[in-house]
Amino acid sequence: MLLITEASSQALQGLRDLSTLTWYVIPFLAIVLYIYTVEVSKAKKSGNWDPIVAGLVIFGMDFINETWNGMVFAATQISAVWTTPGPSAFKVMVGWNIEIIFWFLIAGIIYYYMLPPDKEKKILGLPNRWFMAIIFSVLCVIVECILNIAGLLIWEYPWWNLSFAGVWLIFLIGYFPFVAMANIVMGLKSAKNKVIAIGGIYAIAIILNVIFGGILGWVY
């Protein structure tokens, strides 16, 4: 008989419990709000909303990712693909906490400012947007591996681990699609289409959480 893993059991402790909140959440929240406030102010003057577009897209994609990860735990009752069992100011899902949320809220903005100003410029024969998407994703995977080694991010399944194949899977599922989607949405011609695309991403995440989480209780 298969039993819930120790990491999953720890990740469930204090899940969505507001009593775990600590004061450092406030300055981190202030930093995120400040970054977005500055970007909105700049966008109003320049008409360039792409930093915010990138920020919202990458966070929305992570929202979807974390939702299906929670559904894996609900389906198996053993473990999600990744869990965050360690201390956190607020655990949202078994593999998603407030600290990760703060990171993904600004990750897209960081990515945007890594991009060369000239969209047509190529790097090593690749369009620079796609070259930088690879670089940014690789950097994120490296950080993820360090978190795993430190015991802060637990991987339970043999196909999602520090092996060569496992790291490639993390790259292909865990990060590159986020950045690729940011590139695609930023590349849309009209602001209306960008808003529709962002809305679609968040609609998927919200619908999954409402149906599988709120109604069926299949999201952890």
Protein Blocks (a to p, Z undefined) as FASTA:
>chain_A
ZZddfklmmmmgopaiaklpcfklmmmmmmmmmmmmmmmmmmmmnopaklmmmmmmmmmm
mmmmmmmmmmmmmmnomacfbdcfbccfbdfbfkbcfklmmmmmmmmmmmmmmpcfblmb
ceehiafklmmmmmmmmmmmmmmmmmmmnopaccfbfklcfbfklmmmmmmmmmmmmmmm
mmmmmmpmbfklmmmmmmmmmmmmmmmmmmmmmmnopaZZ
